Amino acid sequence: QVQLVESGGGLVQAGGSLSLSCTASASTYVMGWYRQAPGKQRDLVAAVSLGGIIKYAESVKGRFTISRDNAKNTMNLQMNSLKPEDTATYYCSAAPNIATMDAGFGSWGQGTQVTVSS
């Protein structure tokens, strides 16, 4: 299992920005960010492959930017124009492919809280 360590997150007012980072102990084909709000399922926010293929949830397109540094095994999520509905615990994940990651069978970080106040 790949070990994932997240950093970033916190409290911000609506319209503000936050950045999340994730460092992996080894290289994996797909890395991504998921989020889970209380009482809701965990959903994909964005994912990026080693080759730079990127997928975003519709709700964050145009506001969030995912990137990765393959040499350093790191991934970042820049979140702009944040909304109260973006409030959730954000999890870093890594897996050999997107299907494995979506099924929850990849590696997971401990989660970091993002709170957006109105």
Secondary structure, 3 states (H helix, E strand, C coil): CCCEEEEECEEEECCCCEEEEEEECCCCCEEEEEEECCCCCCEEEEEEECCCCEEECHHHCCCEEEEEECCCCEEEEEECCCCHHHCEEEEEEEECCHHHHHCCCCEECCCEEEEEEC
